[in-house]
Amino acid sequence: MRAFVVSAPGVAGVAEVPDPVAGPGQVVVDVERVGVCGTDVELFTGEMAYLHQGHASYPLRPGHEWCGVVSAAGDGVDPGWLGRRVTGDTMLGCGRCHRCRSGRQHVCADRYEIGVRGGWPGALAEQLAVPVTSLHALPATVSRTAGAMVEPGGNALRAVEAAVAAPGRRILIWGPGTIGLLAARFALARGAEVHVVGQRGQDLGLARELGVTGAWTPPTLPALPYDAVVDATNAAEVPAVALDLVEPGGRVVYIGLAGSPSLVDTRELALRDVTAVGILGASPALRATIELYASGGVDPEPLVAATVGLDEVAGVLAGRRPAGPRPKVHVDPRI
């Protein structure tokens, strides 16, 4: 089959690789859509921390935001999965440790992350093999585009839940990328007043289209009491700024990851009674995200700029992407 392979920093392309085989407890999925993520960019450039920590190495096959149709099932798998439209969890825990047994496989010390960690091949390919236990069925009302937005949506939903978005609460989201704008959509759906901050005015047009109360650059951000601040950036200075902006007794949610350490004064956390929450992965919120997409409560499709083929992925990772404010590029491996 055809798959996108990164062989060294900045060196990547489409290659012929062996077809995946469904082992015991596994299925093979015919991939229909894959989202290109900031993590994929860092794997392509060589900046991803896992590459320097020994959790990932070249050559690698990225892609962890996906949907498709089950085409083969291994031993021990209910044949009822065959032909079903699915997406799946990125985080594959060992299944044996205390974290996995308590439902926290996404922080298992020995986990695989599909297309990211441990060498598990990703979804930027015509087919993908995954454990059946990681699958989530997609209803007919969830399109292919929305199906490949479940994984980033789960991350965003967890951030919004940590921010306790609700009517009467003012939520500030720093970063108008995919996660930030999905978080804005989820927070709006919960009745919160939502503000978004971006570095450039032209990045904020889509946030306004999505119905946020205010879309601001940092110099224009009004001095309002924010009940929660969500950092959805990769800027090392934003975590401290988020703490400065949140109301005493409020919550700061850290879902973005910078390339260098972010310094936060924990005395401020304690003296202002602020709760800080870190978010890693979508796992606990995948099912709820699918339900919200299926019901029409949240529509992720306006965030997608274009759908391209495997041959165009290297260019997208190198920064050659469609113009405009929509942050997400999807890939159809079949074209």
MARTI-874945 format. One line per 4 residues: number of its first residue (from 1); for each residue y, x, z of C-alpha. Coordinates in steps of 0.05 Angstrom, whole numbers, plus 5000, padded with zeros to 4 digits. Example, Ala and Ser with C-alpha at 12.3 -4.5 7.8 and 13.67 -1.06 7.14 Angstrom:
2
1 = 4910,5246,5156 | 4979,5273,5143 .
***
This chain:
335
1 = 5000,5000,5000 | 5074,5019,4995 | 5109,5039,5060 | 5175,5072,5079 .
5 = 5163,5140,5111 | 5213,5186,5145 | 5186,5257,5140 | 5244,5295,5171 .
9 = 5316,5282,5192 | 5351,5252,5131 | 5288,5258,5088 | 5253,5193,5072 .
13 = 5226,5150,5017 | 5172,5101,4995 | 5101,5129,4995 | 5031,5103,4981 .
17 = 4992,5100,5047 | 4924,5073,5066 | 4919,4998,5075 | 4916,4979,5149 .
21 = 4850,4954,5177 | 4845,4902,5232 | 4808,4934,5289 | 4777,4895,5347 .
25 = 4830,4848,5376 | 4878,4862,5319 | 4905,4827,5258 | 4935,4851,5193 .
29 = 5001,4817,5174 | 5029,4812,5103 | 5101,4830,5118 | 5154,4783,5089 .
33 = 5219,4807,5122 | 5241,4867,5163 | 5308,4880,5197 | 5340,4949,5193 .
37 = 5363,4967,5263 | 5407,5020,5294 | 5344,5051,5324 | 5317,5060,5253 .
41 = 5382,5096,5235 | 5373,5143,5294 | 5301,5157,5274 | 5325,5173,5204 .
45 = 5381,5219,5226 | 5340,5253,5281 | 5386,5230,5337 | 5337,5183,5370 .
49 = 5322,5206,5442 | 5247,5193,5435 | 5244,5249,5382 | 5270,5298,5434 .
53 = 5228,5271,5491 | 5161,5275,5455 | 5152,5200,5448 | 5161,5201,5372 .
57 = 5151,5253,5318 | 5155,5260,5242 | 5127,5235,5196 | 5140,5165,5221 .
61 = 5143,5094,5193 | 5198,5052,5224 | 5210,4977,5227 | 5203,4934,5288 .
65 = 5241,4869,5271 | 5193,4831,5226 | 5157,4768,5206 | 5099,4754,5159 .
69 = 5033,4719,5149 | 4966,4738,5181 | 4918,4759,5125 | 4860,4791,5163 .
73 = 4830,4787,5232 | 4787,4838,5269 | 4729,4826,5316 | 4745,4781,5375 .
77 = 4805,4748,5342 | 4807,4672,5334 | 4802,4660,5259 | 4853,4605,5269 .
81 = 4907,4659,5264 | 4890,4670,5190 | 4946,4643,5145 | 4994,4632,5203 .
85 = 5067,4653,5199 | 5082,4700,5256 | 5127,4751,5288 | 5107,4798,5344 .
89 = 5127,4838,5404 | 5151,4909,5392 | 5127,4933,5460 | 5052,4944,5466 .
93 = 5033,4962,5537 | 4967,4994,5559 | 4946,4927,5591 | 4917,4961,5652 .
97 = 4974,4986,5695 | 5012,4947,5749 | 5071,4936,5702 | 5028,4906,5647 .
101 = 4988,4863,5696 | 5053,4835,5724 | 5080,4817,5655 | 5125,4877,5646 .
105 = 5088,4911,5589 | 5155,4927,5557 | 5167,4981,5610 | 5095,5007,5612 .
109 = 5097,5083,5617 | 5042,5089,5565 | 5068,5036,5517 | 5072,5039,5442 .
113 = 5134,5012,5408 | 5118,4989,5338 | 5154,5033,5288 | 5189,5071,5344 .
117 = 5147,5103,5398 | 5077,5132,5402 | 5064,5135,5327 | 5046,5062,5317 .
121 = 5065,5049,5243 | 5123,5001,5234 | 5136,4941,5190 | 5175,4974,5133 .
125 = 5112,4967,5092 | 5073,4915,5054 | 5026,4905,5112 | 5024,4917,5187 .
129 = 4967,4919,5238 | 4982,4893,5308 | 4944,4868,5369 | 4934,4793,5367 .
133 = 4961,4790,5438 | 5029,4811,5412 | 5036,4753,5362 | 5082,4693,5366 .
137 = 5072,4636,5317 | 5133,4614,5277 | 5145,4539,5266 | 5161,4515,5196 .
141 = 5234,4505,5216 | 5242,4581,5227 | 5257,4614,5160 | 5236,4684,5140 .
145 = 5306,4708,5153 | 5307,4678,5223 | 5236,4702,5236 | 5258,4774,5227 .
149 = 5316,4761,5274 | 5272,4740,5333 | 5266,4810,5361 | 5341,4825,5363 .
153 = 5352,4754,5385 | 5305,4764,5445 | 5346,4824,5466 | 5410,4785,5460 .
157 = 5383,4725,5497 | 5360,4769,5555 | 5431,4798,5559 | 5461,4728,5560 .
161 = 5412,4706,5614 | 5431,4767,5655 | 5504,4748,5646 | 5488,4678,5672 .
165 = 5525,4646,5614 | 5541,4573,5630 | 5598,4523,5625 | 5658,4546,5665 .
169 = 5640,4620,5658 | 5679,4670,5616 | 5636,4722,5582 | 5663,4785,5549 .
173 = 5618,4819,5497 | 5637,4889,5477 | 5611,4905,5407 | 5609,4859,5346 .
177 = 5543,4885,5319 | 5478,4846,5311 | 5462,4844,5386 | 5533,4830,5406 .
181 = 5542,4773,5357 | 5474,4743,5373 | 5493,4746,5446 | 5557,4710,5429 .
185 = 5517,4655,5394 | 5470,4646,5453 | 5527,4646,5503 | 5565,4594,5463 .
189 = 5502,4552,5459 | 5500,4553,5535 | 5571,4527,5539 | 5606,4591,5562 .
193 = 5675,4614,5541 | 5661,4676,5498 | 5705,4735,5480 | 5685,4793,5435 .
197 = 5716,4863,5431 | 5710,4909,5371 | 5744,4974,5352 | 5771,4948,5286 .
201 = 5803,4883,5269 | 5763,4875,5205 | 5698,4876,5246 | 5719,4814,5284 .
205 = 5726,4763,5228 | 5654,4741,5234 | 5660,4733,5309 | 5717,4685,5297 .
209 = 5676,4647,5245 | 5621,4639,5297 | 5669,4604,5343 | 5685,4653,5398 .
213 = 5746,4637,5440 | 5777,4705,5427 | 5762,4766,5384 | 5801,4827,5404 .
217 = 5811,4901,5393 | 5815,4941,5458 | 5892,4945,5458 | 5899,4870,5449 .
221 = 5846,4848,5500 | 5880,4800,5548 | 5876,4813,5623 | 5833,4752,5640 .
225 = 5782,4745,5696 | 5715,4758,5663 | 5655,4732,5701 | 5608,4778,5662 .
229 = 5616,4836,5613 | 5561,4854,5564 | 5562,4924,5535 | 5529,4920,5467 .
233 = 5556,4986,5440 | 5533,5058,5433 | 5597,5086,5463 | 5589,5128,5526 .
237 = 5655,5106,5555 | 5644,5030,5551 | 5598,5022,5613 | 5655,5046,5659 .
241 = 5705,5002,5622 | 5659,4942,5630 | 5657,4954,5705 | 5733,4959,5707 .
245 = 5741,4892,5670 | 5691,4848,5706 | 5712,4803,5764 | 5691,4822,5835 .
249 = 5625,4788,5847 | 5612,4787,5772 | 5558,4818,5729 | 5557,4876,5679 .
253 = 5500,4878,5629 | 5481,4942,5594 | 5441,4932,5530 | 5474,4986,5487 .
257 = 5452,5058,5490 | 5498,5117,5479 | 5477,5185,5453 | 5503,5219,5515 .
261 = 5503,5199,5589 | 5550,5144,5612 | 5584,5154,5679 | 5594,5094,5725 .
265 = 5624,5099,5795 | 5573,5063,5838 | 5625,5058,5893 | 5661,5007,5849 .
269 = 5596,4968,5841 | 5587,4964,5915 | 5659,4953,5937 | 5670,4898,5886 .
273 = 5601,4867,5896 | 5584,4873,5822 | 5513,4865,5796 | 5492,4913,5741 .
277 = 5433,4896,5696 | 5398,4939,5644 | 5361,4908,5586 | 5304,4942,5549 .
281 = 5268,4902,5496 | 5261,4830,5476 | 5191,4817,5503 | 5205,4766,5559 .
285 = 5251,4724,5514 | 5214,4722,5447 | 5185,4653,5457 | 5251,4622,5480 .
289 = 5287,4654,5421 | 5238,4623,5372 | 5247,4555,5405 | 5323,4560,5400 .
293 = 5320,4580,5327 | 5269,4525,5312 | 5311,4471,5344 | 5375,4493,5309 .
297 = 5407,4510,5376 | 5424,4579,5350 | 5427,4600,5276 | 5420,4676,5265 .
301 = 5425,4674,5190 | 5501,4683,5184 | 5492,4754,5211 | 5450,4777,5151 .
305 = 5489,4812,5096 | 5434,4821,5045 | 5359,4829,5032 | 5338,4891,4995 .
309 = 5272,4924,4973 | 5236,4984,5003 | 5266,5031,4952 | 5336,5016,4979 .
313 = 5321,5029,5052 | 5338,5103,5052 | 5407,5087,5025 | 5419,5034,5078 .
317 = 5398,5083,5133 | 5445,5135,5104 | 5503,5085,5109 | 5504,5055,5039 .
321 = 5503,4982,5059 | 5535,4918,5033 | 5609,4911,5046 | 5634,4858,5094 .
325 = 5629,4839,5167 | 5556,4816,5169 | 5519,4870,5208 | 5446,4861,5190 .
329 = 5408,4883,5128 | 5338,4856,5116 | 5282,4885,5074 | 5230,4847,5033 .
333 = 5174,4898,5023 | 5146,4858,4966 | 5206,4871,4919 .
***
